[in-house]
Amino acid sequence: MRSARLRRTRRPVAVALVSALTLTALAACGTSSSGDNGNGGDGASGSSDPSAPLDPKTKVTLTIDCMPPAAKAAELKEWKEDVAEFNKTYPNVTIEGRSTPGQCLEPPRFTAMLKAKSQPDVFYTYFTDLPQVLSEDGAADISAYVTDKSVPLLKDIDPNVLGSLKQDGKLYGLPTSNYTMGLLINRKLFKDAGLDADNPPRTWEEVRSAAKKIAALGNGVAGFGEYSAGNTGGWHFTAQMYSLGGDVVDASGTKAAFNNELGKQVARNLHAMRWEDDSMGKTQLLKWGDLQKQIATDKLGMFLAAPDDIAYMVQQLGAKYENFGMGPIPGGRNTLAGGNNYMIKKGISPDKIKAAVAWLNFKNLTVGKGQFDWARSKADGLPVGVPQPNFWLNASKSTDDANRVQDATMPVANFKSFMDNAVAGKAEPPKAQEVYKVLDNVMSGLLTNKDADVDKLLATAETQVNQVLANQ
């Protein structure tokens, strides 16, 4: 729901994850300043062949979303450095970064921007935004522009990540970061409860057992935490269904798929942990940000999260990296995955599209450069070692992993269980936010009502989700 701090307002709007690690309000990012109507560049024109590399002599101006605001001094410094380095190769490409002090992807502003066609030439989205962007005819098909010449490491990008940016075989974006959810733990509480902090629970039965031991420490400590408000409860219910091999929407995307034995298993386990074990704490109706505060202050043992939550808690909540660890999502069949990317505005000139691809390749898709210059990030006091972005494969993965470990500012061994036991990522369902809003009612019912009727909660939610899906 955030892209770092605020991604989860749309990532589950999963932040989503995130990450993430970043963001500013899109509507205020402005429109393209070039006046380009799609019929040409700003000046000298390059080759008309989309697959041909950008001619360094080509003169264009690009407006680009989500330049770090002044409040993020280190990130802004690196942005300016990258622009200067990029201009050594492409001196005639003018980068106009757009930034505001708030969120980069605030949902109402994002929607208004798309409808007004006021997005910058290169604009920031989440993987789940593709249907909305295409419904507004907002993004260019960049398939012909993205080749192993314009993006040399293209073959090393996880095809599942690229698949999130495709529709009908056409590519509409390039990734910035991705995430998969795992089990985030408080290592201190694990040790205090006599648990192995290097080997977090791998099954939901083990989670339940560990949660009881942690809660037994007393002093208001909860063993396991869950969301149940602000669409985040539905987001996490979905993640738990995925972890057991289930789903919340069927393969056709037209019917609910959670009112079954797996859905009842998830619901009954949570209800039992809350009311029989008393291991989830008495404060409920939690949303993104609440669990982070609890675990950062040693009041919560574990919860489902994306890795970037760790950097958030250290940077924003004053926690210590050493206090956290991470394992794969319990169950391990699948895990909820998501991420962030840039799309290119439909209607701008071919030269501008080429320049945009060249910038995105340099800034976001080159091992050792741009966002993957971990040595620079370390020198600038930014977090290094969080296991995301994690979309590299092959030699690129080996090199980036080694660089990340070499320049780590945190104990990467704490994430070894998560990294060594990768779980296949699965995308969010169609109409994700509306589905999550319905499933919030299931989660809140389970966690606030000792006499909750699991069958009734799931049946009611099934009817409501089917109505949501019928209105696509």
Salt bridges, closest charged atoms under 4 A:
GLU78 OE2 - ARG376 NE 3.75
GLU81 OE2 - LYS77 NZ 2.65
GLU81 OE1 - ARG376 NH1 3.13
ASP82 OD2 - LYS363 NZ 2.62
ASP82 OD1 - ARG376 NH1 2.94
GLU85 OE1 - LYS88 NZ 3.18
GLU96 OE1 - ARG98 NH2 3.25
GLU106 OE1 - ARG109 NE 2.67
ASP121 OD2 - LYS352 NZ 3.22
ASP129 OD1 - ARG10 NH2 2.61
GLU136 OE2 - LYS115 NZ 2.89
ASP137 OD1 - LYS346 NZ 2.74
ASP192 OD2 - LYS188 NZ 2.83
ASP198 OD1 - ARG187 NH1 3.09
GLU226 OE1 - HIS236 ND1 2.78
ASP247 OD2 - LYS426 NZ 2.98
GLU276 OE1 - ARG208 NH2 3.28
ASP277 OD2 - ARG208 NE 2.60
ASP278 OD2 - LYS282 NZ 3.42
ASP308 OD2 - ARG2 NH2 3.29
ASP308 OD2 - ARG7 NH2 2.75
ASP308 OD1 - ARG8 NH2 3.74
ASP309 OD1 - ARG2 NH2 2.28
ASP309 OD1 - ARG8 NH1 3.17
ASP380 OD1 - LYS77 NZ 2.99
ASP400 OD2 - ARG404 NH2 2.54
ASP401 OD2 - LYS397 NZ 3.21
ASP420 OD2 - LYS416 NZ 2.65
GLU434 OE2 - LYS431 NZ 3.10
ASP455 OD1 - LYS264 NZ 3.71
ASP455 OD1 - ARG268 NH2 3.56
